[in-house]
Amino acid sequence: MKYAKIVLAGGNGYLGNVLANYYKTIAAQVVILSRKAKAAQSNVETVLWDGKTEGTWTETLKGADMLINLCGKNVNCRYNKQNRAEIIASRTIPTRLLNKVISEMANPPKLWINVTSATIYRHAEDHPQDEYNGDIGYGFSIDVCQQWEGSFFETEIPLTRKVALRMGIVLGRNDSVFPRLLNLVKFGLGGKQGDGQQYVSWIHEHDVARSTEWLLNNEELTGVVNCTAPEAVKNTELMRLIRNAYGMPIGLPNPQWLLEIGMFVIGSETELVLKSRWVAPKRLQESGFVFQFANAKHAIHDILSIRV
């Protein structure tokens, strides 16, 4: 095994499963910190924590090669007062707790990756936003990201390297955005959303996992790192690629007024669909990371080729 121990805080969701499946073959032990108990499978163990208070779970962090923090309430909801408070608290409280616990350890994790969001950048249709020259946007989603990263970097831990991994939209086989887009395509509703000119900064789930291992092995990388494929695509093009790959000849468009009605009905926000996220993974590329899926067409074909 290449690694002794990988810890996934809040790792019982979609991305946590992706990472656990990736690391279970190359790490002696994978520990998932979760509010829900789950029987151990092979070398993957679930340890209970509430994300708010210290407990026996702190022992799992000692000597870990890497901690990846995935905590955070799903933003696919209406931004009412209660949900706004929960979205922020579910990110900042566990992060501050981990800061406190790790800062007091003699043998803390070597690397701590906090998975944050590439939506921290402004609505961009003119040029890509990178870690050096990207413009921070405005609005609730950006406020969340800033508080989230602020809680992460507010405590210096000399023995633990920190990376805020600004994640794009993850495309994968199970509970990701992709199956929802595919369902629209299946029912002939997979046309452009809004005017279709908004950029989608995406990344294949396998490259997410590979990028975390790259960060673990490249100790010069610290601070903010964008995690998106190098080729963002416009919404119109993304939907066309999915239709073509699936073999659906038609795709009715979803104008903004219809999206607003639909998002209200399902309890979500149009921003999640209409904001133009054009983000470049400059630091990953500069360090030599090679994306296995740099092209959206290839990523979509891969996902569809082994769907069950």
C-alpha positions in Angstrom: 0.0 0.0 0.0 1.3 3.5 -0.9 -0.4 5.3 2.0 -1.1 4.4 5.7 -4.3 6.3 6.4 -6.7 8.6 4.5 -9.4 10.3 6.5 -12.6 11.7 4.9 -14.6 14.0 7.1 -18.2 14.2 6.1 -17.4 11.5 3.6 -20.7 9.6 3.5 -22.0 11.4 0.4 -21.4 11.1 -3.3 -17.9 12.5 -3.5 -16.9 10.7 -0.3 -17.8 7.4 -1.9 -15.8 8.3 -5.0 -12.7 9.1 -2.8 -13.2 6.1 -0.6 -13.4 3.7 -3.6 -10.2 5.3 -5.0 -8.1 5.2 -1.9 -9.2 1.8 -0.6 -6.9 0.1 -3.1 -3.8 2.2 -2.4 -4.2 3.0 1.3 -4.0 0.6 4.2 -6.8 2.3 6.0 -9.6 4.7 4.9 -11.6 6.3 7.7 -14.9 8.1 7.0 -16.1 10.5 9.7 -19.9 10.5 9.6 -23.0 11.2 11.6 -24.4 7.8 10.5 -23.0 4.5 11.5 -22.0 2.0 8.8 -20.5 -1.4 8.9 -16.8 -1.6 7.9 -16.1 -2.8 4.4 -12.7 -4.2 3.8 -10.3 -1.5 4.9 -12.9 1.3 4.9 -14.2 2.2 8.4 -16.9 4.6 9.4 -16.3 6.5 12.7 -19.1 8.5 14.3 -18.8 12.3 14.8 -21.2 15.2 14.9 -18.9 17.8 13.3 -19.4 20.0 16.4 -17.7 18.5 19.4 -14.5 16.6 20.2 -14.7 12.9 20.9 -12.9 9.6 20.3 -13.0 10.3 16.6 -10.0 12.7 17.0 -7.8 9.6 17.4 -8.4 8.7 13.7 -6.6 11.9 12.6 -3.3 11.0 14.3 -0.6 10.1 11.8 -2.9 10.4 8.8 -1.3 11.0 5.4 -4.2 13.1 4.4 -7.5 14.6 5.7 -10.1 15.6 3.2 -13.0 17.6 4.6 -16.2 17.3 2.6 -18.6 18.7 5.2 -21.4 21.0 4.0 -25.2 21.1 3.6 -26.3 20.6 0.0 -26.8 24.0 -1.7 -29.6 22.6 -3.9 -32.3 24.3 -1.8 -34.1 27.6 -1.5 -31.9 30.3 0.0 -34.3 31.2 2.8 -33.1 32.5 6.2 -32.9 29.0 7.8 -31.2 27.3 4.9 -28.7 30.1 4.6 -27.7 29.8 8.2 -27.5 26.0 7.9 -25.4 26.2 4.7 -22.8 28.4 6.4 -22.8 26.7 9.8 -22.4 23.2 8.2 -19.2 24.4 6.6 -17.6 26.7 9.1 -18.3 24.8 12.4 -16.7 21.5 11.4 -13.8 23.3 9.8 -13.1 25.3 13.0 -13.4 22.1 15.0 -10.9 20.4 12.9 -8.6 23.4 13.2 -8.7 23.2 16.9 -8.2 19.5 17.2 -5.4 19.3 14.6 -3.5 22.4 16.0 -3.2 20.5 19.4 -1.8 17.3 17.9 1.8 16.3 18.0 1.3 14.0 15.0 -1.4 15.6 12.9 -2.3 14.8 9.2 0.4 15.7 6.8 -2.0 17.3 4.4 -5.5 18.8 5.0 -7.6 19.4 1.9 -10.8 21.4 2.5 -13.1 20.9 -0.5 -14.6 24.3 -1.2 -16.2 25.7 -4.3 -15.2 27.3 -7.6 -18.4 29.3 -7.4 -16.4 31.8 -5.3 -15.5 33.5 -8.6 -17.7 36.0 -10.4 -20.1 35.3 -13.2 -17.6 35.1 -16.1 -18.2 35.1 -19.8 -15.2 37.1 -20.9 -12.2 35.1 -19.6 -11.4 32.2 -17.3 -10.8 32.8 -13.6 -7.6 31.3 -12.1 -6.0 31.3 -8.7 -3.8 34.4 -9.4 -6.1 36.8 -11.3 -9.6 35.5 -10.6 -12.2 38.0 -9.5 -14.2 37.1 -6.4 -17.9 37.6 -7.1 -20.7 38.9 -4.9 -23.9 37.4 -3.5 -24.9 34.7 -1.0 -23.0 31.8 -2.6 -19.8 33.9 -2.6 -20.3 34.9 1.0 -20.5 31.3 1.9 -17.3 30.5 0.1 -15.4 33.4 1.7 -16.6 32.5 5.2 -15.8 28.8 4.5 -12.2 29.5 3.4 -11.8 32.1 6.1 -12.6 29.5 8.8 -10.1 27.2 7.2 -7.1 29.5 6.9 -7.7 31.5 10.1 -5.6 29.0 12.1 -2.0 28.2 11.1 -0.9 24.7 11.7 2.9 24.4 11.1 2.9 20.6 10.8 -0.1 20.3 8.5 -0.1 21.6 4.9 -3.4 23.1 3.9 -5.1 23.3 0.5 -8.5 24.9 -0.2 -9.6 22.9 -3.3 -12.1 25.0 -5.2 -14.2 22.3 -6.8 -16.1 22.7 -10.1 -19.2 20.7 -11.0 -18.3 17.0 -10.6 -19.5 14.7 -13.4 -19.9 11.1 -12.4 -22.1 8.0 -12.6 -24.1 8.1 -9.4 -25.5 10.9 -7.3 -23.9 13.8 -9.2 -25.2 16.5 -11.5 -24.8 14.3 -14.5 -27.7 11.8 -13.9 -30.1 14.8 -13.5 -28.9 16.3 -16.8 -29.2 12.9 -18.4 -32.8 12.5 -17.2 -33.7 15.8 -18.9 -32.1 14.4 -22.1 -34.0 11.1 -21.9 -37.3 13.0 -21.8 -36.5 15.3 -24.7 -35.9 18.3 -22.4 -32.2 18.4 -22.7 -31.9 21.7 -24.6 -30.0 24.8 -23.4 -30.9 26.3 -20.0 -31.5 30.0 -20.1 -29.7 31.5 -23.1 -27.2 28.6 -22.9 -24.2 30.9 -23.0 -23.1 30.4 -19.4 -19.9 28.4 -18.9 -19.8 25.2 -17.0 -16.6 24.4 -15.2 -16.7 20.7 -14.7 -14.4 17.9 -13.7 -14.7 14.1 -14.0 -15.0 12.3 -10.7 -11.9 10.2 -11.4 -9.8 13.3 -11.9 -11.1 14.7 -8.6 -9.7 11.7 -6.8 -6.4 11.8 -8.9 -6.0 15.5 -8.1 -6.1 14.9 -4.4 -3.4 12.2 -4.6 -1.4 14.6 -6.8 -1.7 17.2 -4.1 -0.6 14.7 -1.5 2.6 13.9 -3.4 3.5 17.5 -4.4 4.4 19.2 -1.2 5.0 22.6 -2.9 1.3 23.0 -3.5 -0.5 24.9 -0.7 -3.2 27.5 -0.3 -5.9 27.9 -3.0 -6.0 25.4 -5.9 -8.8 25.2 -8.5 -10.1 21.8 -9.3 -11.8 21.9 -12.7 -11.1 20.4 -16.1 -9.0 22.8 -18.3 -11.7 23.1 -21.0 -14.9 24.7 -19.6 -17.9 24.4 -22.0 -21.0 26.5 -22.5 -24.3 25.1 -21.3 -25.5 24.8 -24.9 -22.5 22.7 -25.9 -22.7 20.5 -22.7 -26.3 19.6 -23.4 -25.6 18.9 -27.0 -22.7 16.6 -26.1 -25.0 14.6 -23.7 -27.8 14.4 -26.3 -25.4 13.1 -29.0 -23.7 10.6 -26.7 -27.1 9.3 -25.5 -28.6 9.3 -29.1 -31.4 11.7 -28.4 -32.1 13.9 -31.5 -34.1 16.5 -29.8 -33.8 18.7 -26.7 -36.3 21.3 -25.9 -34.8 24.5 -24.4 -35.6 25.7 -20.9 -36.0 29.5 -20.9 -35.2 31.4 -17.8 -38.9 32.0 -16.9 -39.5 28.3 -17.0 -36.4 27.5 -15.0 -37.5 29.9 -12.3 -40.9 28.2 -12.0 -39.3 24.7 -12.0 -36.6 25.6 -9.4 -39.3 27.1 -7.2 -41.3 23.9 -7.4 -38.4 21.6 -6.6 -37.1 23.9 -3.9 -33.9 25.1 -5.6 -32.3 28.3 -7.0 -31.8 29.3 -10.7 -28.3 30.5 -9.8 -27.1 26.9 -9.7 -28.0 26.6 -13.4 -27.6 30.1 -14.8 -24.3 31.4 -13.3 -21.4 31.3 -15.7 -18.6 29.5 -14.0 -15.5 29.7 -16.2 -12.6 28.6 -14.0 -9.1 27.5 -14.9 -7.0 25.0 -13.0 -3.7 26.9 -13.5 -1.8 25.7 -10.4 -2.6 22.1 -11.1 -1.4 22.4 -14.7 1.7 24.4 -13.7 2.7 21.6 -11.3 2.5 19.0 -14.1 -0.9 17.4 -13.3 -2.3 15.7 -16.5 -6.1 15.4 -16.6 -7.3 12.0 -17.7 -10.5 13.7 -18.9 -9.7 17.2 -20.2 -12.4 17.1 -22.8 -16.1 17.1 -22.0 -17.0 14.8 -24.9 -14.6 12.1 -23.7 -15.8 12.5 -20.1 -19.4 12.1 -21.0 -18.7 9.0 -23.2 -16.8 7.5 -20.3 -19.6 8.0 -17.9 -22.2 6.6 -20.3 -20.1 3.7 -21.4 -20.2 1.9 -18.0 -23.5 3.2 -16.6 -25.6 0.5 -14.8 
